[in-house]
Amino acid sequence: DGGITQSPKYLFRKEGQNVTLSCEQNLNHDAMYWYRQDPGQGLRLIYYSQIVNDFQKGDIAEGYSVSREKKESFPLTVTSAQKNPTAFYLCASTERDRKIQPQHFGDGTRLSIL
Amino acid sequence: GNSVTQMEGPVTLSEEAFLTINCTYTATGYPSLFWYVQYPGEGLQLLLKATKADDKGSNKGFEATYRKETTSFHLEKGSVQVSDSAVYFCALRRSNTGNQFYFGTGTSLTVIP
């Protein structure tokens, strides 16, 4: 079955450390997204990519970085510049330029500070 | 601009009660509209969608009708179950370009036996 795989499910970060969250999809989607969700809150867009080797900042990109070297993969790095990284991170994908298509989501990665 | 406004929760209902979660939107043109459900510790799952005015999306007993005249997409279910306890998100996708989605803040539903 096609879908989105996020790993790891739980991740712990030490002070001053960068950590990378993995997102892989086998849906053949061009567009991929990273969201942050805080407890009891909605989704906030961190970065999105509409095609390989291109990505745009979302509403809360500071302290995060991404790459899009392959269509299937869109890893998110939480850098030490992100002072409050504890949150639930969701990756999503969709077909590009087809507004009738929904986003598909992974199961999320929960990041905590040690 | 584009935005989605959902009724604030939390909502608590008894089993077999009628559910309505209000959603209104602001968007230019003719967006597609979606309802997603999120169970604790999981990602969002698509519940239903509607892609043009007067369309009705339905799934698992849930329904929502795309009302352009009132810019609304309210979620309804005639008889909720304990297993429907989750957070529900309304969302829109504005156009065939831009590829951005706009989400409401989510409404938490708890169904008690």
Interface residues (C-beta under 8 A of the other chain):
Chain A: I4 Q6 A31 Y33 G40 Q41 G42 L43 L45 Y48 Q50 L90 A92 T94 R96 D97 R98 K99 I100 Q101 P102 Q103 H104 F105 G106 D107 G108 R110
Chain B: P31 S32 F34 Y36 G41 E42 G43 L44 Q45 L46 K49 T51 F89 A91 R93 R94 S95 N96 T97 N99 Q100 F101 F103 G104 T105 G106 S108
